[in-house]
Structure formats: structure tokens, C-alpha cells
Amino acid sequence: MAIRIALRHVTEYRYERPVALGPQVIRLRPAPHCRTPIHSYSMRVEPAEHFINWQQDAFANYQARLVFPHKTREFKVTIDLVAEMAVYN
């Protein structure tokens, strides 16, 4: 019997003054070859004004490369996913 679980991961940084963020690489997405079925996945990034490029490394793991054009006082990444947990023999 399998159960579905919902996971939320939040990473948040706050700065006392506006800062320029360099390119950020986020590695918080399940690999396409994982045995656990992923029913839904979403990633929200603040500040909302950014550029995102999805890439895959040499092992086929997803990476999101984020570039921010303006200074900001906050950087926040929220990941929500639903996975199906099952026993494998």
C-alpha cells in the first residue's frame, strides 16, 4: 500500500540593505530517474523578477540557475511537491 505525502521546503535570506545577488543554482528537484513517483512539483522564487534556466548535470539531476537583475532585501525559495511513498522489495 502506498501513501501520498506533501513536502514543503523553504529557504529564506533577509538583508538589512539592498544587495546584488550573484547567479544562484538551486538543486531541489527530484531526479527524473528516481523510483518514487512525483505527482506534482512547484518552485516559487522571490524576488519575482528573475531569469531561470533549467539545466541537467552529468548525472541527469535537475538544476535551476537563477539570475537576478536588480538589488533586493530578500531571497526566498519555496518548494512544494507531492510524492507517493511505497515499499519496494
Backbone bond lengths (Angstrom), bond angles and torsions (degrees), N, CA, C in turn:
res aa  C-N    CA-C-N  psi(-1)  N-CA   C-N-CA  omega(-1)  CA-C   N-CA-C  phi
1 M - - - 1.451 - - 1.532 108.57 -
2 A 1.297 116.28 133.99 1.460 122.13 -179.09 1.525 109.74 -105.63
3 I 1.311 115.39 151.90 1.462 120.69 174.29 1.521 108.60 -125.15
4 R 1.308 115.04 148.82 1.461 120.34 176.20 1.523 108.68 -97.64
5 I 1.320 114.94 137.24 1.459 120.22 178.18 1.525 108.75 -123.78
6 A 1.307 115.36 148.90 1.470 121.86 174.90 1.522 107.42 -111.45
7 L 1.316 115.73 129.21 1.460 121.97 179.63 1.521 110.13 -118.22
8 R 1.318 115.76 142.70 1.467 121.36 173.83 1.526 107.42 -132.82
9 H 1.327 114.94 129.53 1.461 121.57 176.45 1.521 107.47 -123.35
10 V 1.333 116.59 129.48 1.463 121.47 179.35 1.524 108.63 -126.56
11 T 1.315 115.89 126.98 1.458 122.96 171.35 1.520 106.39 -118.48
12 E 1.337 116.43 127.02 1.463 119.56 -174.66 1.528 109.95 -139.15
13 Y 1.327 114.97 133.78 1.460 122.75 175.06 1.521 108.08 -126.00
14 R 1.334 116.18 135.35 1.465 121.90 175.69 1.521 108.31 -124.46
15 Y 1.327 114.90 139.58 1.459 121.06 -176.79 1.522 109.52 -119.59
16 E 1.320 117.43 148.39 1.461 120.94 -177.55 1.527 113.04 -76.13
17 R 1.331 116.11 -17.34 1.465 119.97 176.38 1.531 107.65 -143.21
18 P 1.336 118.40 162.53 1.468 119.89 179.43 1.530 111.75 -60.47
19 V 1.325 115.73 134.05 1.464 121.98 179.58 1.523 109.37 -126.10
20 A 1.314 116.00 153.05 1.462 121.41 174.55 1.523 107.19 -92.60
21 L 1.312 116.34 120.93 1.461 121.21 178.55 1.520 109.66 -87.82
22 G 1.302 116.56 133.89 1.455 120.58 172.48 1.516 109.04 -78.35
23 P 1.311 118.46 176.90 1.464 120.47 177.23 1.533 110.64 -58.41
24 Q 1.313 115.82 135.91 1.461 122.81 -179.68 1.520 108.72 -114.17
25 V 1.330 117.28 138.31 1.468 121.84 176.01 1.522 107.77 -113.59
26 I 1.328 115.92 120.04 1.458 122.67 -177.70 1.525 107.89 -106.74
27 R 1.325 116.03 124.86 1.473 121.62 -179.73 1.526 109.22 -117.99
28 L 1.303 116.10 60.43 1.461 121.16 -176.60 1.526 111.41 -124.12
29 R 1.312 116.97 44.42 1.463 121.61 176.53 1.524 107.80 -130.08
30 P 1.336 118.04 132.78 1.466 119.51 -179.71 1.525 111.66 -59.46
31 A 1.312 114.87 146.41 1.464 120.55 179.06 1.527 109.72 -67.64
32 P 1.338 116.92 146.52 1.463 119.28 -179.28 1.526 112.91 -66.68
33 H 1.317 117.76 -18.62 1.458 121.38 -178.08 1.531 112.64 -98.36
34 C 1.340 118.49 10.97 1.472 119.62 -179.93 1.530 110.61 -71.76
35 R 1.314 115.84 151.95 1.464 120.84 -177.99 1.518 112.95 -79.22
36 T 1.314 117.69 -18.50 1.461 121.71 -179.48 1.530 109.23 -83.37
37 P 1.334 117.93 119.42 1.466 119.55 178.25 1.532 111.17 -65.92
38 I 1.321 116.32 131.01 1.461 122.78 177.43 1.523 107.35 -104.67
39 H 1.336 116.27 116.67 1.465 120.49 -176.37 1.525 112.51 -86.54
40 S 1.320 117.17 -31.09 1.465 119.22 175.74 1.524 108.90 -154.36
41 Y 1.331 114.74 151.43 1.455 122.36 -179.75 1.518 108.58 -148.34
42 S 1.327 116.81 134.59 1.464 119.94 173.86 1.521 109.19 -145.55
43 M 1.326 114.35 147.68 1.457 121.47 177.34 1.524 108.07 -130.49
44 R 1.339 116.05 126.15 1.462 121.91 175.78 1.523 108.15 -114.89
45 V 1.320 116.21 135.96 1.461 121.93 -177.88 1.525 108.64 -126.73
46 E 1.326 115.54 134.03 1.456 122.25 172.72 1.524 107.48 -121.95
47 P 1.312 119.02 131.52 1.455 128.20 13.10 1.533 111.82 -73.52
48 A 1.310 114.29 149.34 1.461 120.40 -174.95 1.526 112.79 -67.31
49 E 1.329 117.17 -25.77 1.464 120.19 179.91 1.533 109.00 -86.75
50 H 1.326 114.49 101.03 1.462 121.03 179.54 1.527 109.15 -156.86
51 F 1.303 115.34 166.04 1.465 121.89 174.41 1.517 107.13 -110.25
52 I 1.330 116.44 140.21 1.460 120.26 -179.09 1.527 109.33 -129.23
53 N 1.317 115.56 135.53 1.464 122.72 174.49 1.526 107.64 -127.31
54 W 1.332 116.31 119.72 1.455 120.28 175.82 1.525 108.10 -84.53
55 Q 1.327 115.61 132.50 1.455 122.28 -179.73 1.520 108.29 -131.53
56 Q 1.323 116.03 166.32 1.465 121.60 172.32 1.523 107.90 -125.85
57 D 1.343 115.09 138.73 1.460 118.78 178.28 1.537 109.73 -83.19
58 A 1.316 116.95 -172.56 1.466 121.79 -176.53 1.528 112.83 -65.41
59 F 1.341 117.38 -18.48 1.460 121.36 -179.68 1.521 112.35 -103.38
60 A 1.328 118.13 14.10 1.467 126.09 178.00 1.524 113.02 70.09
61 N 1.333 118.30 22.32 1.457 121.74 174.37 1.524 109.31 -86.14
62 Y 1.340 115.79 140.42 1.462 120.61 -179.68 1.522 110.98 -77.35
63 Q 1.339 114.82 144.80 1.461 123.07 174.31 1.521 107.60 -138.57
64 A 1.311 116.19 135.76 1.463 120.79 174.92 1.523 107.40 -104.24
65 R 1.319 117.30 120.64 1.473 121.61 177.35 1.524 107.01 -100.93
66 L 1.334 115.40 118.40 1.456 122.40 -176.11 1.523 109.98 -108.55
67 V 1.340 115.99 136.38 1.460 122.53 176.40 1.529 107.11 -126.59
68 F 1.330 115.52 130.60 1.459 121.71 -177.12 1.532 109.61 -111.70
69 P 1.339 117.59 121.78 1.464 119.97 -175.51 1.536 114.74 -79.73
70 H 1.339 117.93 -18.53 1.460 120.73 -174.85 1.526 110.93 -125.78
71 K 1.319 115.69 161.63 1.462 120.78 174.57 1.524 109.62 -69.81
72 T 1.335 115.22 155.10 1.455 120.14 -177.67 1.524 110.30 -147.22
73 R 1.317 116.09 162.00 1.465 122.28 174.25 1.523 111.65 -104.27
74 E 1.325 117.29 -6.36 1.462 120.89 -176.63 1.526 110.29 -145.36
75 F 1.320 115.13 143.92 1.468 122.18 173.02 1.526 106.30 -134.96
76 K 1.326 115.51 121.84 1.464 120.05 -174.93 1.526 109.39 -140.65
77 V 1.335 115.77 133.16 1.462 122.77 176.03 1.520 107.64 -124.13
78 T 1.328 116.32 125.51 1.469 122.07 178.20 1.517 108.71 -121.06
79 I 1.324 116.28 124.32 1.464 122.60 178.23 1.520 108.20 -113.29
80 D 1.331 117.00 129.80 1.470 123.09 173.03 1.514 107.70 -123.85
81 L 1.329 116.03 132.57 1.457 118.66 175.03 1.508 110.79 -148.00
82 V 1.324 115.23 155.56 1.461 123.26 174.69 1.520 106.89 -120.45
83 A 1.327 114.92 125.05 1.465 121.13 -178.32 1.520 109.21 -125.36
84 E 1.322 114.85 156.21 1.461 120.70 177.81 1.522 108.28 -107.28
85 M 1.310 116.08 117.53 1.457 121.88 -178.96 1.535 109.55 -95.53
86 A 1.310 115.68 125.64 1.459 120.46 -179.00 1.527 108.56 -138.90
87 V 1.315 115.66 156.37 1.458 121.56 177.99 1.526 107.89 -87.39
88 Y 1.331 116.21 129.69 1.456 121.91 176.44 1.515 107.96 -112.92
89 N 1.307 115.88 133.29 1.461 121.02 -179.29 1.513 110.12 -98.02
